[in-house]
Amino acid sequence: QGLEYVSQKLRGQSELTPEDYYVLDLVLEKGVLSDENVTMDDLKRLKAQQFTQVLPILDKLIQFDLVRRLPTDKAAEYQGNPILLPPSEQSDEEE
Protein backbone atom coordinates (compact mmCIF):
# COMPACT_ATOMS: atom_id res chain seq x y z
CA GLN A 1 0.00 0.00 0.00
CA GLY A 2 2.76 2.44 0.94
CA LEU A 3 4.83 1.60 -2.13
CA GLU A 4 1.85 2.12 -4.42
CA TYR A 5 1.27 5.54 -2.88
CA VAL A 6 4.93 6.48 -3.27
CA SER A 7 5.02 5.20 -6.84
CA GLN A 8 2.01 7.33 -7.74
CA LYS A 9 3.44 10.30 -5.87
CA LEU A 10 6.77 10.01 -7.71
CA ARG A 11 5.06 9.69 -11.09
CA GLY A 12 3.29 12.94 -10.30
CA GLN A 13 6.58 14.73 -9.64
CA SER A 14 7.29 15.74 -13.21
CA GLU A 15 9.66 18.42 -11.93
CA LEU A 16 12.13 15.77 -10.73
CA THR A 17 15.10 15.25 -13.03
CA PRO A 18 17.11 12.06 -13.51
CA GLU A 19 19.79 13.62 -11.28
CA ASP A 20 17.20 14.07 -8.53
CA TYR A 21 16.33 10.38 -8.76
CA TYR A 22 20.05 9.43 -8.62
CA VAL A 23 20.45 11.42 -5.40
CA LEU A 24 17.26 9.94 -3.92
CA ASP A 25 18.48 6.45 -4.81
CA LEU A 26 21.82 7.14 -3.11
CA VAL A 27 20.09 8.41 0.05
CA LEU A 28 17.89 5.31 0.18
CA GLU A 29 20.87 3.04 -0.54
CA LYS A 30 23.04 4.53 2.23
CA GLY A 31 20.26 5.04 4.77
CA VAL A 32 21.81 8.34 5.84
CA LEU A 33 23.74 10.52 3.42
CA SER A 34 26.12 13.12 4.79
CA ASP A 35 29.21 15.01 3.77
CA GLU A 36 31.10 12.65 6.09
CA ASN A 37 29.99 9.35 4.52
CA VAL A 38 29.73 10.26 0.84
CA THR A 39 32.57 8.73 -1.20
CA MET A 40 34.30 9.97 -4.32
CA ASP A 41 32.64 7.10 -6.20
CA ASP A 42 29.24 8.34 -4.99
CA LEU A 43 30.04 11.84 -6.20
CA LYS A 44 31.24 10.53 -9.57
CA ARG A 45 28.00 8.59 -9.91
CA LEU A 46 26.13 11.85 -9.31
CA LYS A 47 28.46 13.74 -11.67
CA ALA A 48 29.51 16.04 -8.84
CA GLN A 49 32.94 16.96 -7.57
CA GLN A 50 31.90 18.11 -4.09
CA PHE A 51 29.08 17.27 -1.70
CA THR A 52 28.00 20.92 -1.76
CA GLN A 53 26.98 20.45 -5.41
CA VAL A 54 24.42 17.86 -4.28
CA LEU A 55 22.85 20.10 -1.61
CA PRO A 56 20.43 21.92 -3.97
CA ILE A 57 19.09 18.54 -5.12
CA LEU A 58 18.71 17.39 -1.51
CA ASP A 59 16.84 20.62 -0.72
CA LYS A 60 14.53 19.95 -3.66
CA LEU A 61 13.89 16.39 -2.43
CA ILE A 62 13.07 17.83 1.01
CA GLN A 63 10.50 20.13 -0.60
CA PHE A 64 8.86 17.08 -2.20
CA ASP A 65 8.90 15.31 1.20
CA LEU A 66 11.06 12.50 -0.17
CA VAL A 67 14.09 13.23 2.04
CA ARG A 68 14.45 14.84 5.42
CA ARG A 69 17.40 16.61 6.99
CA LEU A 70 18.41 15.11 10.30
CA PRO A 71 19.02 17.44 13.24
CA THR A 72 22.74 17.33 13.92
CA ASP A 73 25.44 19.85 14.77
CA LYS A 74 28.42 18.14 13.16
CA ALA A 75 27.45 17.42 9.55
CA ALA A 76 24.65 17.84 7.05
CA GLU A 77 22.85 14.49 7.24
CA TYR A 78 19.91 13.45 5.10
CA GLN A 79 17.64 10.43 5.30
CA GLY A 80 14.89 9.11 3.06
CA ASN A 81 11.30 9.64 4.13
CA PRO A 82 10.37 6.56 6.23
CA ILE A 83 7.49 5.77 3.85
CA LEU A 84 10.13 5.02 1.17
CA LEU A 85 12.02 2.50 3.33
CA PRO A 86 11.37 -1.25 3.23
CA PRO A 87 9.11 -2.46 6.10
CA SER A 88 12.00 -4.08 8.01
CA GLU A 89 13.91 -0.79 8.16
CA GLN A 90 10.80 1.15 9.17
CA SER A 91 10.21 -1.04 12.22
CA ASP A 92 13.87 -0.76 13.25
CA GLU A 93 13.64 3.01 13.11
CA GLU A 94 10.46 3.16 15.21
CA GLU A 95 11.95 1.16 18.10
KAPEVEN-V85666 format. One record per backbone hydrogen bond with DSSP energy under -0.5 kcal/mol. NH is the residue of the N-H (numbers start at 1). CO is the residue of the C=O. Records with the same first field share a line. If there is no record, write none. Layout:
NH=CO / CO
//
This chain:
5=1
6=2
7=3
8=4
9=5
10=6
11=7
12=8
13=10
14=12
16=13
21=17
22=18
23=19
24=20
25=21
26=22
27=23
28=24
29=25
30=26
31=27
32=30
33=78
34=32
35=76
37=34
38=34
43=39
44=40
45=41
46=42
47=44
48=43
53=50
54=51
55=51
56=52
57=54
58=54
59=55
60=56
61=57
62=58
63=59
64=60
65=62
66=61
67=61
68=79
70=77
72=70
77=70 / 75
78=33
79=68
80=31
81=66
84=81
85=82
89=86
90=86
91=87
92=88
93=89
94=90
95=91
//
